[in-house]
Amino acid sequence: MRRNLLIFGPPGAGKGTQAPRLAAELGVPHVATGDMLRANLRDGTPLGSKAKAFMAAGELVPDGLVIEMLLDRIARPDAVGGFLLDGFPRNVAQAEALDAALAASGSRIDGLLVLEVSEDELVSRISGRLTCPEGHPWHATANPPAVDGVCDVCGGVLSRRADDEADVVRNRYRNVYLAQTEPVRGHYHAIGTREVAVAGTGSTDDVYGRLRAAIDTL
């Protein structure tokens, strides 16, 4: 049975850590919108070229173009059994546009997997986050690379983002996530999409176990 799932939660909740492992066990692709955009840019696809033009002009890539990339991605053979979406939609307008596009192709989001983490825990996590050029997740204390400052996976140089300071993280959580992204849960609840929420704290394996068990209830 095909299942299209959305992993949901605030920045720093652990989506990027848990989703690839979960998707691999389920036998579906982990569709992270940031990775998808980078892949289109790297490969010089027609959609990537369109995105590059917006980025070169200092503009955000339009939601419609992101959704085009998503539809292209989930039309590939490895997504015949569904997908695990990560990083989109970020607001209700995007959710509505995504739903319409999926419906036009005879599909939909079948369930939400929500990682719940407190604001203080998020600040602690994000302030130690290390950024990889290819998007592989690392953390100075919780998940350090073997070689300081170098990604184990791609060999890229790791860096800290200026917007990972504690006060910036709190502002982003309150004024972006809670104000704009959290209402996406209400949108899907209103249209009858099933949701399961699990605590995103504890060891990586503990959280994964909760997620894996939660999927069986959807």
N, C-alpha and C positions, 0 to 999 in steps of 0.2 A: 504494500500500500504506500502510495506517495504521501510524504509529509513534508510540508514547507514550514520550517520553524524559524522564529525570530528570537535571538538571544538579546536580552534587554537589561539595562542597568546603567548607572552613572559612570562617567569616566573613572577608571581605576578600580572598578568592581571586579575585574578579572575576566572579562569577556574574551579578550585576546589570548589569554592563557588557556582557558577552558575550551573555547569553541573548536580549535583545530583537532584536539584529542577527541572531543565528543563527535564531531563530524566524521572523523576517521572510523570510529567504532560503528556509527550508524550507516556508513557506506554512502554518505552524501558529501558534496563539496561544502567547505566553509567559505561563504561568500562575504568577505570583508570588503566594504566599499572602498576603503583607502587602498588596499592591495589591488583591487580591481582597476582603479583609476591609474595607479602606477604601472600596472601591466599593460594597459592600453597605450599609455604614453611611451613606455619602453619599446613596445612592439610596433609602434607607428601605425596602429590600426586607424581606419577612417574615423571611428569614434574618438580615439586618442588624439587625432589631429584636430578635431573640433574642440576638444577640451583644452588642448595646448593653446589654441587661439584665444580662448577666454582667459587663461592663466597668464599669457603673455601681455594681455591688456590690463592685468591686475584685477580681474573680475573672478567671482566665484563660478565654479562650474555649475550650470543650471540644473535644477532638480530633474528636469525632463531628460537631460543628457545622461545623468547618473542612472535614471531608470532604464533608458535605452541600453546602457552597458549591462545593467542587471539582467534585463530580458535576454540579451545576447548570451550572457554567461549561463543562465539557467536553461537555455535551449540546447546546451551541449550534452552529449551522451552520458557523462558522469552524473548529471543531475536528473536522470530519468526517475530516480526514486525520491527526489525532493532536494532540499537544500537547507543549510543553516545560515541565515542572514545575520550579519553583524555590522553595526554602524549606520544603519539607515532603516527606517525613517527617524529623523531627529525632531520632528514637530508634526502636529496633526495635519497640516496642509500636505506635507510630504507623504504621510500615511494614506491620506485620501487619494492622492495621485498614484501612489504605488498600487493601492487596491484596485483602482480603475484599470490600470495597465495590466495587472495580473488577471483580472476578470476578463478582459478582452482576449487573453490567450488561454482562457479556460482554467485559470489557476487562482490561488488565494493564499494568504497566510493562515496556516491551520492551527498554530499554537504559539504562545509566548513562554519563553523560559526566562524568568526574572531573577537576577542576582541582587540581593538586598545587602547593602553595606552602609554603616553609619558615616556621617560627615567626617567625624574625627579620624576614623579609620582610613577614609579616602585621602585625607590630607597627609597622613603618615605614609601611605603607599605612594602617592604621586610625587611627593617631594623627593623621593629617592629613585624615581624612574629614570631610566637611561633610554635614549632614543636611537634606534638603528635606522640607517637610510632605507633598508628594505622592509621595515616594519616589524622585525622580530622583537618580542618583548623581553626586557631585562630590568633588574632592579639592583640598586647598590648593595642592599642587605638581604632581601628575600630571594633574589634570583640572580646572583652576580655571574658575569661571564668568567670563563677560565682564565682569560688574560684581561687584565684591567684595561677598560676602554676599547675593547675589540669584540665585535659580535662573533660568537662561536660558529654561527650558521653561515654567514656570508663574508665575514672578514671585514665588514665595514666599521668605520670609526664611530664609537658611541658618544653621545653628547647629552647634556641636560638642557631642557627647554626653559627659556626665561619665564614662561608663563606657568611653570610648575612650582613657583613660590607659594607658600601656604596661604597668604591673603588672596592671591589670584585664584587659587584652587577653590577657596570658600566662596568667592564671588561667582565663579563659574558654576559651581554646584547650585547655589541658591537662585541666581538670576538667569541661568541658561537651562540647566538640567531640570530643576524643580518647576520653573516657570514655563519652559517650552517643550522639553522632551518627556517628562513624566506624564503629561496629559495624553500621550500616545497610548498609554495603558488604558486610560478611560475610553478612548476611541475604540480600541479593539474589544473592550468589555461590552461597550454599547452595541456592537454589531454581532456579539455572540461568539467571539473567538475565545477559545479556552486558554487559561493561563495557570502556570504553576510558579510559585515563588520559593526560593531557597535562600538560606543564609549564605553569604559569600565570604564568611570568615572561617578561619581554621587553616589546616594544611591544604595544599593544592589537591591532594588525593581525597581529602574529606569533602571538599566542595564538589569535586568531580563526582564522587559517589552520590551525593545528594541530587545533582543534576541528572545523572543517569537514571536514578530511581524515579525522579519526578517525570521524566519523559513517558514512562509507562502509564502514568495517570492521565495523560492528555488524550 
